[in-house]
Every structure is written in C-alpha cells, then in structure tokens.
Amino acid sequence: MDRRIMNRALQVYGALLLEMVLFFIGAGTLEVLRGWLYFGMYFAYVVVNSAILLKRAPDLIRARSELKKEEAWDRYIIVAYTALSMFLLPYLAGLMQEGFFRNFQRR
C-alpha cells in the first residue's frame, strides 16, 4: 500500500484513539456505556468511509495526507480548532460524565 495512504490512516485512526483515551481519562473510568457506543459508531463510520475512499478516490487520501503551505494566521486557526474540537471536547465530555460540572448547573 502507498506510504501516503498509510500515513493518512495513522493520522485518522491515531486521532480517534487519542480522542477516546482523553474521554475516558476525563470520565475517570472505562465503565461509560455511552462513550463506548459513541466511539464504536465513530470507528465504524471511519472504517466504512476509509473503505469507500480507498476504492473510489485513493488520490484524495494521498492529497489529504500531505501538509500544505498555509498562511501564518491560517495555521494558528487550524491548530486552535484541532486542539479544541479533537482533544479538549472529548476530555470535557468525559469530565461531564463524571459529574465534574454538576456544581455549575442552574437550579
């Protein structure tokens, strides 16, 4: 298999694994059925999407595996968006599962 396709697979599946780990760290336990259901469905979606793209558009996967030269300001936005959406949100969702934000709810 093409090296660029393997790199993209590592990026996508690695990010998914990291999101899952951060969620369960935030939750403080692995016994969160909703978390397992969510990540199981997410994994199934990624597998199906990968299979379709491999068959129909392998050039698209190769193109997405490469970093492009972006404007400096655009790189900051991309890094901030990625950090917040892919890493902070699963961790905060895990904390919510544990009840960390219970004291912040309106009564």
Summary of the structure (lengths in Angstrom):
residues: 107
radius of gyration: 17.0
end to end distance: 56.4
largest distance: 56.4
contacts: 254
relative contact order: 0.17
helix: 80%
strand: 0%
